[in-house]
Amino acid sequence: MSGELTQSVIKRVIRQVGLECAAQGQSLSETLVAFMVKAVVLDPRNDFNMDRILTENDMQDLIQLCVTRLLDTTNPSLSTIKMQVYFDMNYANRDELLSEQERVLEGKVAPVVRAITESGPQEEMENVYQKIVTYALLRSGLGSPTDVEAIREVTAALQSVFPQTEMITFISLSKKDKEQQLKDLAMLVTGIRLYNKQCQKGGSGIDDLPNILHEAIPSATRTLDERLNSCQLLAHRYTALLESMQEDPHKHSQLSTFKLKEALFNVRQYEAFLCILQSNAITSAQEVESLDVKFEAAMTVLKNTVQDETSIESKEVFPLFMELSKLWTGYQNEMLLLSFLTNMADNLQQFLEIQSQLFPEEILTSLLEGVTVKSDEERIKETMGTRVNVSDFRNQEWLFPETTDNFDQLLIQYHGFCAHSIGVKGITLPGNPAIGILKHKEKYYVFSSKEAAYNFAQDPDKFIQLNVEKAKKYAELLQLLELCHQFEYLVPHAQARNAKKGLMKSPPKCDSGTQTDTHILPPTIVRSYEWNEWELRRKAIKLANLRRKLTHSMQTNLSHMRRENFTQVYLPKVVGTQTKRDNSSNVPKPQIFLKGLRGGSSTTHMVTVDLTRPLDET
């Protein structure tokens, strides 16, 4: 929608519409109301200009139009939209459903697990052991904690693999190791109980799931097939009646073409949902067949391993018991999926009740007098011999089964309906890929006839826009034809499942800032780097010094007599060195004579005489 239509205005309109509907006795979900508000704004017949701000009068008109459409119980379009909202809010595929079931189971046993893992050495071992028995029973889903016989079987099985004497070791483990060991013990106990049941030695509270599934799946499949055939027949009748009215507008002047088209879209959407459920039922049937083979093989191996032996190594038999437990969990999952599919199919029935009110069987039969009703298969069979001539289109790319890899896996637009008939005729005709698939702007389109393909290919953008305008007029086509991406302001139903406010959840916004680091990468200092050229030369000479290197060679049997090998080494040179000649110099020896020290009178007079020779005489 326009940016001018702010979230606050939308929420106000939705809240007011919901209050007025509740005052009229209709309690509707906020998701449904939100979608209806946007559908009314999109409808060009209501003349809402999305390029300007809504006035107070516009808002009141919008509220009244929404309330009128939501309270119109004779409107097939409203039933279709309710069906779409219900399916998108409640349907989950296999992985989603099993993940949710695992989450629910974890929540169910969480208090028991907490009580076991948080128990200390001071607590009584008997109480903790009894809690482990309860956990194993709850985890397996085989019996009720109030069933005395089931508790007795679980206790006996647990004691055979985990006697109470091991409780001291168990208490000393970490919380994570305790939780893992509890899961392993629960699987072992489940496998032992299943083996005992097979040997007719127990099995209290254990249902025969394989036989139950063998009866329930075919029954559910038959029910889905019957409902699918019924709605397909109704769609074929509506299509034939609309084609007849378009050929002769005065033939059924008392019949509302608009209502008839809405009824057709209603059964087509119901058919699409039933096909999804039917595909899931077929997958469940195949999974059960695979489980039967694996379970029988695992049980046979276990019987051959155990036989009548009284003592068996745990490493041999424990994996077999755990494999039995895993396979039985697979049976339980298939029971859950089958129950879910059955409930979904039953709840979808209520959205088809409008058909019998608008067009009872006797009235529809009288309207179809003289009209040929063709099934989708018959329409496709009629056009199997025709195909597009590629040479007639220079700028268009056509795909055919024999020239295209993975032809069946191409994502066809408009849910596989003819791309031409939707916008031109306003009806949903099955497309025949054998005529040729048109690839336009990386999207693929199929057609119900060669003429429709040629007309569409002349100006694809024009017909695509016609289909968009038709979807604005019939809001239920947005999901039926998978056109939600065409409208950025319409949030898909699939996103509403996780939103508390349904379709009206506003996109998250926040203030943010960024800053560039000075040094983004960590420092990489190369210690061996040298910038000095002479230092690099010195290292190069040092590396190239081969004077003290020896070359070794050897010969093997394979290289014998192949060729002659030569090696060369640098031999050390005989080198002598000579120093400078020795030389010396002498200096005169100092000689001093003292005269007058001996003889003479009492008074002596000493005279010093220097007898050192001159330097030039030495």
C-alpha positions in Angstrom: 0.0 0.0 0.0 1.0 3.7 -0.2 3.5 4.9 2.3 0.9 7.6 3.2 -1.3 4.9 4.7 0.8 4.6 7.9 0.8 1.7 10.2 -1.1 3.6 12.9 -3.9 4.3 10.5 -4.0 0.7 9.4 -4.1 -0.6 12.9 -6.9 1.8 13.8 -9.0 0.6 10.8 -8.3 -3.0 11.7 -9.2 -2.5 15.3 -12.4 -0.6 14.5 -13.5 -3.3 11.9 -12.9 -6.0 14.5 -14.9 -4.2 17.1 -17.9 -3.7 14.8 -17.8 -7.3 13.6 -17.7 -8.5 17.2 -20.7 -6.2 18.0 -22.5 -8.1 15.2 -21.7 -11.4 16.8 -18.8 -12.3 14.5 -15.4 -12.8 16.3 -12.8 -12.7 13.6 -9.0 -13.1 13.8 -6.9 -10.0 13.3 -5.1 -11.7 10.4 -8.4 -12.1 8.5 -9.5 -8.5 9.2 -6.1 -7.2 8.1 -6.2 -9.1 4.8 -9.8 -7.9 4.1 -8.8 -4.3 4.7 -6.1 -4.5 2.2 -8.2 -6.4 -0.3 -10.9 -3.7 -0.1 -8.3 -1.0 -0.7 -6.9 -2.9 -3.7 -10.3 -3.5 -5.3 -10.6 -0.8 -8.1 -14.4 -0.9 -7.8 -14.1 0.8 -4.4 -12.2 3.7 -5.9 -9.6 4.2 -3.1 -6.7 6.4 -4.3 -3.6 5.0 -2.6 -1.5 8.0 -3.7 -3.1 10.4 -1.3 -3.7 10.5 2.5 -7.0 8.9 3.5 -9.5 11.4 5.0 -11.7 10.6 7.9 -14.6 10.0 5.5 -12.4 7.6 3.5 -11.6 5.7 6.6 -15.2 5.4 7.6 -16.1 4.2 4.1 -13.3 1.7 4.3 -14.5 0.4 7.7 -18.0 0.0 6.5 -17.0 -1.8 3.3 -14.8 -4.2 5.3 -17.5 -4.9 7.8 -20.1 -5.5 5.1 -17.9 -8.0 3.3 -16.8 -9.8 6.5 -20.5 -10.2 7.6 -21.7 -11.4 4.2 -22.3 -15.1 4.8 -23.3 -15.7 1.2 -20.0 -14.5 -0.2 -17.9 -17.3 -1.7 -14.9 -15.0 -1.8 -15.0 -14.5 2.0 -15.1 -18.3 2.5 -12.1 -18.7 0.2 -10.1 -16.1 2.1 -11.0 -17.7 5.4 -9.9 -21.0 4.0 -6.6 -19.5 2.9 -6.0 -17.8 6.3 -6.9 -21.0 8.2 -4.6 -23.2 6.1 -1.6 -20.9 6.3 -2.0 -20.4 10.0 -2.4 -24.1 10.8 -0.7 -26.1 8.1 2.9 -27.4 8.7 5.0 -29.7 6.6 6.5 -32.9 7.9 9.7 -31.3 9.3 7.9 -28.5 11.0 5.3 -30.7 12.6 7.9 -33.3 13.8 10.1 -30.5 15.2 7.1 -29.0 17.1 6.2 -32.5 18.4 9.8 -32.9 19.7 9.6 -29.5 21.3 6.3 -30.5 23.0 7.8 -33.8 24.2 10.8 -32.1 25.6 8.6 -29.6 27.5 6.6 -32.5 28.9 9.5 -34.4 30.3 11.5 -31.2 31.3 10.3 -31.2 34.9 11.3 -34.8 35.4 14.7 -34.3 33.7 15.3 -31.3 35.9 14.5 -33.2 39.0 16.9 -36.1 38.0 19.8 -34.0 36.8 19.8 -31.6 39.7 19.6 -34.3 42.3 22.6 -34.4 44.7 24.4 -37.3 46.4 22.5 -36.6 49.6 19.1 -37.5 48.0 17.8 -41.0 48.2 18.9 -43.2 45.3 15.5 -45.0 45.3 13.6 -41.7 44.6 15.9 -40.7 41.8 15.7 -44.2 40.2 11.9 -44.1 40.3 12.0 -40.7 38.5 14.2 -42.3 35.8 11.5 -45.0 35.4 8.9 -42.2 35.0 11.1 -40.4 32.5 11.6 -43.5 30.4 7.8 -44.1 30.3 7.0 -40.6 29.4 9.7 -40.3 26.8 8.7 -43.5 25.0 5.0 -42.7 25.0 4.2 -46.4 25.5 1.7 -46.4 28.3 0.5 -44.1 31.1 2.4 -43.2 34.3 -0.7 -44.4 36.2 -0.6 -47.8 34.6 0.9 -50.1 37.2 1.6 -52.9 34.7 3.4 -50.5 32.4 5.5 -49.1 35.3 6.4 -52.7 36.3 7.6 -53.5 32.8 9.6 -50.3 32.5 11.2 -50.9 35.9 12.2 -54.5 35.0 13.6 -53.4 31.6 15.6 -50.6 33.2 17.1 -52.8 35.9 18.3 -55.2 33.3 20.5 -52.4 31.6 20.9 -50.0 34.5 20.8 -51.6 38.0 20.5 -49.3 41.0 24.1 -50.0 42.0 25.2 -47.7 39.1 23.3 -44.8 40.6 26.3 -43.5 42.4 28.2 -43.2 39.2 25.3 -41.6 37.5 24.9 -38.9 40.2 28.5 -37.9 39.8 28.1 -37.2 36.1 27.7 -33.7 34.7 24.3 -32.4 33.8 24.9 -32.7 30.1 26.1 -36.3 30.4 23.1 -37.2 32.6 20.7 -35.9 30.0 22.3 -37.9 27.3 22.4 -41.0 29.4 18.7 -40.6 30.2 17.8 -40.5 26.5 19.9 -43.6 25.8 18.3 -45.4 28.7 14.8 -44.5 27.5 15.6 -45.8 24.0 17.0 -49.1 25.5 14.0 -49.6 27.7 11.6 -48.9 24.7 13.5 -51.4 22.6 13.4 -54.1 25.3 9.6 -53.6 25.8 9.0 -53.8 22.1 11.0 -57.0 21.9 9.2 -58.5 24.8 5.8 -57.6 23.2 6.9 -59.3 20.0 7.8 -62.4 22.1 4.4 -62.1 23.9 6.0 -61.5 27.3 4.6 -58.0 27.9 3.6 -54.9 26.1 1.1 -53.3 28.4 0.0 -49.9 27.0 1.7 -50.5 23.6 -0.7 -50.1 20.6 -0.2 -52.1 17.5 0.8 -49.0 15.4 1.8 -50.9 12.2 -1.6 -52.5 11.9 -3.4 -49.3 12.9 -1.5 -47.4 10.2 -2.2 -50.0 7.6 -5.9 -49.5 8.1 -5.9 -45.7 8.8 -3.8 -44.5 5.8 -5.8 -46.2 3.1 -9.0 -44.9 4.8 -7.7 -41.4 4.9 -6.5 -41.6 1.3 -9.9 -42.8 0.1 -11.6 -39.9 2.0 -9.2 -37.4 0.4 -9.7 -38.9 -3.0 -13.5 -38.7 -2.7 -13.5 -35.1 -1.6 -11.0 -34.2 -4.3 -13.1 -35.9 -7.0 -16.2 -34.1 -5.7 -14.6 -30.6 -5.7 -13.0 -31.2 -9.1 -16.4 -32.2 -10.6 -17.8 -29.0 -9.1 -15.0 -27.0 -10.6 -15.6 -28.6 -14.0 -19.3 -27.8 -13.9 -18.7 -24.1 -12.9 -16.1 -23.8 -15.7 -18.5 -25.2 -18.3 -21.3 -23.0 -17.1 -19.1 -19.8 -17.2 -17.9 -20.7 -20.7 -21.5 -21.2 -21.8 -22.5 -17.8 -20.3 -19.7 -16.1 -22.1 -20.7 -17.6 -25.4 -24.4 -16.6 -24.9 -24.7 -13.8 -22.2 -28.5 -13.9 -22.4 -28.8 -17.7 -21.7 -28.6 -17.4 -17.9 -29.3 -13.7 -17.4 -30.7 -14.5 -13.9 -27.4 -16.0 -12.7 -24.6 -13.8 -11.2 -21.4 -14.3 -13.2 -19.5 -12.6 -10.3 -20.8 -15.1 -7.7 -20.1 -18.0 -10.0 -16.5 -17.0 -10.5 -16.0 -16.6 -6.8 -17.5 -20.1 -6.3 -15.1 -21.5 -9.0 -12.1 -19.9 -7.2 -13.4 -21.4 -3.9 -13.4 -25.0 -5.2 -10.1 -24.5 -7.0 -8.5 -23.3 -3.8 -10.0 -26.2 -1.9 -8.7 -28.5 -4.6 -5.2 -27.1 -4.2 -5.2 -27.6 -0.5 -6.5 -31.2 -0.8 -3.7 -32.0 -3.3 -1.2 -30.9 -0.7 -2.8 -33.1 2.0 -3.1 -36.0 -0.5 0.6 -35.7 -1.4 1.5 -35.8 2.3 -0.7 -38.9 2.8 1.1 -40.7 0.0 4.4 -39.8 1.5 3.2 -41.2 4.8 2.1 -44.4 3.2 5.6 -44.8 1.5 7.3 -44.1 4.8 5.2 -46.7 6.7 6.1 -49.3 4.0 9.8 -48.6 4.5 9.4 -48.7 8.3 7.7 -52.1 8.1 10.7 -53.6 6.2 13.3 -52.1 8.5 11.3 -53.0 11.7 10.9 -56.6 10.6 14.6 -56.9 9.7 15.7 -55.4 13.0 13.4 -57.7 15.0 14.7 -60.7 13.1 18.4 -59.8 13.8 17.6 -59.2 17.4 15.9 -62.5 17.8 18.8 -64.3 16.2 21.2 -62.5 18.5 19.3 -63.1 21.7 17.7 -66.5 21.2 17.8 -68.4 24.4 21.1 -67.0 25.7 21.1 -65.8 29.3 24.1 -63.5 29.0 25.0 -61.3 26.0 27.5 -58.5 25.7 25.9 -55.1 25.8 27.9 -53.8 22.8 26.1 -56.5 20.6 22.5 -56.1 21.8 22.2 -52.5 22.9 22.5 -51.0 19.4 19.7 -53.4 18.2 17.4 -52.3 21.0 18.0 -48.6 20.2 17.4 -49.2 16.5 14.0 -50.7 17.4 13.2 -47.7 19.5 14.1 -45.3 16.6 11.9 -47.3 14.1 9.0 -47.2 16.6 9.4 -43.5 17.0 8.9 -43.4 13.2 5.6 -45.2 13.5 4.5 -42.7 16.2 5.5 -39.8 14.0 3.4 -41.2 11.1 0.4 -41.5 13.5 0.8 -37.9 14.4 1.1 -36.8 10.8 -1.9 -38.8 9.8 -4.0 -37.4 12.6 -2.9 -33.9 11.6 -3.8 -34.4 7.9 -7.2 -35.9 8.8 -8.0 -32.9 11.1 -6.9 -30.4 8.4 -9.1 -32.1 5.8 -12.1 -32.2 8.1 -11.7 -28.5 9.1 -11.4 -27.4 5.4 -14.8 -28.9 4.7 -16.6 -26.0 6.5 -15.3 -23.5 3.9 -17.0 -25.4 1.1 -20.5 -25.4 2.7 -21.3 -22.1 0.8 -21.4 -24.1 -2.4 -24.5 -26.0 -1.5 -26.3 -22.9 -0.3 -25.6 -20.8 -3.5 -25.9 -23.6 -6.1 -27.9 -26.6 -4.9 -27.6 -29.8 -6.9 -31.0 -29.6 -8.5 -30.5 -25.9 -9.6 -27.0 -26.6 -10.9 -28.2 -29.7 -12.9 -31.0 -27.6 -14.5 -28.5 -24.9 -15.5 -26.2 -27.4 -17.1 -28.9 -28.8 -19.4 -27.4 -28.8 -22.9 -23.9 -27.8 -21.6 -21.0 -30.1 -22.2 -18.9 -30.5 -19.0 -15.3 -31.3 -19.6 -12.8 -32.5 -17.0 -9.3 -31.1 -16.8 -7.9 -34.3 -18.2 -10.2 -34.2 -21.2 -9.3 -30.6 -21.9 -5.6 -31.5 -21.8 -6.2 -34.6 -24.0 -7.9 -32.5 -26.6 -4.8 -30.3 -27.0 -2.1 -33.0 -26.9 -1.7 -33.0 -30.7 -1.1 -29.2 -31.0 2.0 -27.2 -30.1 3.5 -23.8 -30.7 5.5 -23.3 -33.9 8.8 -21.7 -32.6 9.5 -20.2 -36.0 6.5 -17.9 -35.6 8.2 -16.1 -32.7 11.6 -14.6 -33.1 11.9 -12.9 -29.8 10.2 -15.5 -27.6 11.7 -18.6 -26.0 9.6 -21.7 -25.9 10.4 -24.9 -24.0 9.3 -28.4 -24.8 9.7 -31.7 -23.0 12.1 -33.3 -25.5 14.4 -30.2 -25.6 14.5 -29.1 -21.9 16.2 -30.8 -19.0 14.1 -31.2 -15.8 11.0 -30.1 -17.7 8.7 -31.4 -15.0 10.5 -29.4 -12.3 10.0 -26.0 -13.9 8.2 -23.5 -11.6 5.1 -22.6 -13.6 3.3 -19.3 -12.9 -0.3 -19.0 -11.8 -0.3 -22.5 -10.1 -0.3 -24.2 -13.5 -3.4 -22.4 -14.8 -3.6 -20.9 -18.3 -2.0 -17.5 -18.2 -4.3 -16.2 -20.9 -7.7 -17.3 -19.6 -7.3 -15.7 -16.2 -7.2 -12.1 -17.3 -9.3 -12.4 -20.4 -12.1 -14.8 -19.4 -11.7 -14.6 -15.6 -11.7 -18.4 -15.2 -9.1 -20.9 -14.3 -8.4 -23.4 -17.1 -5.7 -26.1 -16.7 -2.6 -25.4 -18.7 -1.0 -28.0 -21.0 2.8 -27.9 -21.0 2.9 -30.1 -24.1 1.7 -27.1 -26.1 4.8 -25.2 -25.1 6.0 -23.3 -22.1 6.7 -19.7 -22.7 9.8 -18.3 -20.9 9.3 -14.6 -20.4 11.6 -12.5 -18.0 12.8 -15.7 -16.4 9.3 -16.9 -15.6 7.4 -19.8 -17.2 3.8 -19.7 -18.4 1.5 -22.5 -19.7 -1.7 -22.3 -21.8 -4.9 -24.2 -22.4 -4.8 -24.0 -26.2 -2.5 -23.0 -29.0 -4.6 -19.9 -29.8 -4.3 -18.7 -26.1 -0.5 -19.2 -26.3 -0.2 -17.2 -29.5 -2.4 -14.4 -28.2 -0.4 -14.2 -24.9 3.0 -14.3 -26.7 2.1 -11.3 -28.8 2.2 -9.0 -25.7 3.0 -10.9 -22.5 3.3 -7.8 -20.3 -0.2 -6.7 -21.3 -1.8 -10.0 -20.2 0.3 -10.3 -17.1 -1.0 -6.9 -16.1 -4.6 -8.0 -16.8 -4.0 -11.0 -14.5 -2.8 -8.6 -11.8 -5.9 -6.4 -12.2 -8.1 -9.5 -12.0 -6.4 -10.4 -8.7 -7.1 -7.0 -7.3 -10.8 -7.5 -8.1 -10.9 -11.0 -6.7 -8.6 -10.9 -3.6 -8.6 -14.7 -3.2 -6.6 -15.0 -6.4 -3.6 -13.5 -4.7 -2.8 -16.8 -3.0 -4.5 -19.2 -5.5 -2.4 -17.8 -8.3 0.6 -17.2 -6.1 0.7 -13.4 -6.8 1.5 -12.1 -3.4 5.0 -11.1 -4.6 3.3 -8.7 -7.1 2.1 -6.5 -4.2 4.9 -5.4 -1.9 2.4 -3.9 0.5 0.6 -7.3 1.0 2.4 -9.5 3.5 2.1 -13.2 2.5 0.0 -15.4 4.8 3.0 -17.6 5.4 4.8 -14.7 7.2 1.7 -14.1 9.4 2.1 -17.5 11.1 5.0 -16.2 13.1 3.7 -12.7 13.6 1.6 -11.8 16.7 -0.1 -9.1 14.7 -0.7 -11.2 11.6 -0.4 -9.5 8.3 0.0 -6.1 9.9 3.4 -6.7 11.6 5.6 -3.7 10.7 9.1 -4.2 9.5 11.7 -3.8 12.2 13.6 -0.5 12.3 16.6 0.7 14.3 19.3 3.3 14.3 22.7 2.1 13.4 26.2 3.5 12.9 29.4 2.2 11.4 33.0 3.1 12.0 36.0 2.0 9.9 39.0 0.7 11.9 42.4 2.2 11.5 44.0 -1.2 11.0 41.4 -3.7 9.8 43.8 -6.6 9.4 46.0 -7.8 12.2 49.7 -6.7 12.0 51.9 -9.1 9.9 55.5 -8.2 10.6 58.0 -10.3 8.7 61.0 -10.6 10.9 63.2 -12.0 8.0 62.6 -8.9 5.8 65.8 -7.0 5.0 65.9 -3.7 3.3 69.7 -3.4 3.0 71.0 -4.4 -0.4 74.5 -5.3 0.8 73.0 -7.5 3.6 71.0 -9.3 1.0 74.1 -9.8 -1.1 75.9 -11.2 1.9 73.2 -13.7 2.6 73.2 -14.7 -1.1 76.9 -15.3 -1.1 76.5 -17.3 2.2 73.9 -19.5 0.6 76.0 -20.0 -2.5 79.1 -21.1 -0.6 79.8 -24.6 -1.8 83.4 -25.0 -0.9 82.6 -27.2 2.1 79.7 -29.0 0.5 80.0 -32.6 -0.7 78.0 -34.2 -3.4 76.9 -37.7 -2.7 75.7 -40.2 -5.3 74.3 -43.7 -5.1 73.3 -46.4 -7.5 70.3 -48.7 -7.4 69.4 -51.8 -9.3 67.0 -49.8 -11.4 69.6 -47.3 -12.4 72.4 -49.8 -13.0 74.0 -49.4 -16.5 71.6 -46.6 -17.3 74.1 -43.8 -17.6 77.3 -42.5 -16.1 77.1 -40.1 -13.3 79.8 -37.6 -12.5 80.2 -35.5 -9.4 82.6 -32.7 -8.7 83.7 -31.1 -5.5 85.9 -28.2 -4.6 89.2 -29.5 -3.1 90.9 -27.4 -0.4 94.0 -25.5 -1.7 97.5 -25.6 -0.2 98.1 -22.1 0.9 101.0 -20.6 2.9 101.3 -17.3 4.6 104.3 -15.3 5.7 104.6 -12.5 8.2 107.0 -9.5 8.3 110.7 -10.0 9.4 111.6 -9.7 13.0 113.7 -6.7 14.0 114.9 -5.3 17.3 116.7 -2.3 18.7 119.1 -1.7 21.8 119.5 1.2 24.0 122.6 2.0 26.2 122.6 0.5 29.6 122.7 3.3 32.2 125.8 3.1 34.4 126.5 5.6 37.2 129.6 5.5 39.5 129.7 7.1 42.9 133.2 8.3 43.8 134.4 8.9 47.3 132.2 6.4 49.3 135.2 4.4 50.6 138.5 5.4 52.3 139.3 8.9 53.2 138.7 11.1 56.3 135.7 11.1 58.5 134.0 13.5 56.1 133.4 12.0 52.7 132.6 13.8 49.5 130.7 11.7 47.0 131.0 12.5 43.4 128.6 11.0 40.9 130.2 10.0 37.6 127.9 9.0 34.6 129.6 6.2 32.7 126.6 5.6 30.3 127.8 5.4 26.7 126.4 7.8 24.2 123.5 6.6 22.0 125.4 6.9 18.8 128.1 4.5 20.0 125.8 1.7 20.7 
